[in-house]
Amino acid sequence: MPTIKPLSQAYLQQLDLSQLVLLTRFRDIPSLTLNDHIQLLRADSLDALNSGGVCYVACDNDGALEAIACITRLAWDSHHFGIPMANISIAATNKCHEKSCRMLLDKILNHAHYALGLQHIS
């Protein structure tokens, strides 16, 4: 059974993200290295936490990272459209099980809706 837990800034700094398949907005830029993608993912995750959002990780039975998901609040969009809005980003390892991803997404989306009051997530 995978473990789903919140990601703190301290835990993020020590987390090895090198095995993640990066599903970021920068994935189609061939000049970016794996290290560049890792730095961008770490920066985006910190931005999510600093914006009042939330990040969760899924770990396998041995404690190895399987996936990370972050919700970043969108202040401008929320103000413009008049409802609380956010963006979700996710990255997973090639060994991530479908159940882990489902549990991770269920946890973070429930947190976003019930704890953060977000009404739109893109």
C-alpha positions, 0 to 999 in steps of 0.5 A: 500500500503506497503512503501519501504524505504532505510535502514540507519545504524542508522535506522538498530540499532533501528529496531526490527528484532525479527519477521523476518523469517530468510532466512540466510546462518545460518538457518540450524544450530540448535544451533543458537538461535533467538537472534543469528540470529538477530545479524547475520542479523544485522551484515550482513546488516551493512556489506552490507551498509559498503561495498557500498551496499544497504538495503531496508525495506518494511513496512505495512500501520501501519509502521510495518516491513514486510521485509528487503533486502540487497545487499552486494558488492563482491569485490573478486568475482568482481575482479576475474570475471571482472564484478561488483558482489553482494549478496542479502539477504532477510528476511520477517515476516510471515505476509509479503504480496506478493506485499510487497516482490515484491515491495521490490525486484523490488526496491533493484534490480533496485537500484543495477543495475542502481545506483550501476552498478551491473551486477551479483547478487546471 
